[in-house]
């Protein structure tokens, strides 16, 4: 939960709370929430929460259903998202590489970017034309310590920073294959750094595998993660190695975009 006391240490607490509300509503399980639920889950004073929601509603950043008394993301965010996509030339080019990866692997391929220090979010996806495939939603977010995405991102951060994030966020057990021991988790990050990619086999979602590689900006810092995800029953050691090679190559191509910026 978000502490309002912590928010008030900022020079712009209302702005930060507005961002927290929009991020909260962007999560699939929170897509429709009442004022009371938003206030409670984000630990924001109810009257403050109501004022912020009213402003967001005025600007169509959230919408309100009078029958259910629930708030959801507003229609103007679609416009903003479209404009952001148009303005971010790097994302246009990156999506071309992502499409090529999906066509080569016949698996769902995604770009994942951090939002704050505790969550990652899907910013682009390409799904194969297959009757059975993994489907994801742009804007869907998840804890930074989860799946191959999170492990890959944390592996290429400075270790001190990664440990601070893990200490703050914690490591949740999603399945019986999740790594929950902190030191074992960091040992797995060392392996990821050495091989240049991360593999998650049913660690986050039963029946699903993921392979991720880091994308770096022109300063050499990890900027995002490119991933290939699919049904665990469809892969073996040979296909995992093949996908890993293709994911790493795609990550290198996207990294090159930043080098040219």
Secondary structure, 3 states (H helix, E strand, C coil): CCCHHHHCCCCCHHHHHHHHHHHHHHCHHHCCEEHHHHHHHHCCCHHHHHHHHHHHHHCCCEEEECCCCEEEECCHHHHHHHHHHHHCHHHHHHHHHHHHHHHHHCCEEEEEEEECCCEEEEEEEECCCCCCCCCCCCCCEEECCCHHHHHHHHHCCCHHHHHHHHHHHCCCCCCCCCCCCHHHHHHHHHHHHHHCCEEEECCCCCCEEEEEEEEECCCCCEEEEEEEEEEHHHCCHHHHHHHHHHHHHHHHHHHHHHHCC
